[in-house]
């Protein structure tokens, strides 16, 4: 089993910051793994996107995940 170190919390600047919660954490050991937390359809201005539209909510969630991916 590998040794894990260098855990780094990920909170992109262009996403909502939630107290006591990180959008992702990267863990380095024999390789690097990024764990992404549960996302919702909220933009950086704390506005719910696509209130009654699963398609629009999904698009916003994927946008949020892409922001996290680009930062790691």
C-alpha positions in Angstrom: 0.0 0.0 0.0 1.4 3.4 -0.9 2.0 6.3 1.4 -0.4 9.2 1.0 0.8 12.8 1.5 0.3 16.3 0.1 -3.5 16.5 0.5 -4.6 19.7 -1.0 -8.1 21.2 -0.7 -9.5 22.7 -3.9 -11.8 25.7 -3.8 -11.6 27.5 -7.2 -11.8 31.3 -6.9 -14.6 31.5 -9.5 -16.9 29.2 -7.5 -19.1 29.8 -4.4 -17.1 29.2 -1.2 -19.0 27.3 1.4 -17.8 27.4 5.0 -16.6 24.0 6.2 -16.7 22.4 2.8 -14.2 22.0 -0.1 -15.2 21.3 -3.6 -12.4 18.8 -4.1 -9.3 17.4 -2.5 -6.2 16.0 -4.3 -4.3 13.2 -2.7 -0.8 12.3 -3.8 0.8 8.9 -3.2 2.1 6.6 -5.8 -0.2 8.6 -8.1 -2.5 11.6 -7.7 -6.2 11.2 -7.2 -8.7 14.1 -7.1 -11.9 13.5 -5.2 -14.7 15.9 -6.2 -17.4 16.6 -3.7 -21.1 16.6 -4.5 -21.9 19.5 -6.7 -25.1 21.5 -7.2 -26.4 23.9 -9.8 -25.3 27.1 -8.1 -23.1 29.6 -9.9 -20.4 31.8 -8.5 -23.0 34.4 -7.5 -24.9 31.9 -5.4 -27.7 31.8 -8.0 -29.5 28.5 -8.6 -29.4 27.7 -12.3 -32.2 25.9 -14.0 -34.7 25.8 -11.1 -37.2 23.6 -13.0 -34.8 22.2 -15.7 -32.8 19.0 -15.1 -30.9 19.8 -18.4 -29.9 23.3 -17.3 -28.9 22.1 -13.8 -26.8 19.3 -15.2 -25.1 21.8 -17.5 -24.2 24.0 -14.5 -22.9 21.1 -12.5 -20.7 20.0 -15.3 -19.4 23.6 -15.6 -18.6 23.6 -11.9 -16.8 20.3 -12.2 -14.8 21.6 -15.2 -13.7 24.7 -13.0 -12.4 22.3 -10.4 -10.7 20.1 -13.0 -8.9 23.1 -14.5 -7.6 24.2 -11.1 -6.1 20.8 -10.2 
